[in-house]
């Protein structure tokens, strides 16, 4: 579970950067990354779960504040993702929501398994 929380925190950093890069220079290239390489290089298994969760929470609050401040047309600004092509601010926000749901369910399954033992 600690790896999932570290992943969520790092993914929030990547998304934060992408949104700000798009807002600063619409059409900007967006680099892909390999989450497994990040996990290994960042030693996710050694991270403090509480600190990763706090980092995620703080970054998410900042990203939500940014999104709330956007003018309607800014939601349509896009970058060019190296693998997925055109990616708008709106799409990034949608992907974050789905990503969160996926990992929340994953954590719930892990915790349910621990309670059953």
MORAJO-V152283 format. One line per field, one symbol per residue. phi: phi as a letter, one per 40 degrees, with the letter a starting at -180 (. if undefined). A space follows every 50 residues. Layout:
phi=???
This chain:
phi=.ccccccdcccccccdcdccccccadgdcbccacccccccccfdcbccdc cccccddcccdccccccccccdcccccbbbcdbbgcbcddcdcccdcccc cdcccccdccccccccc
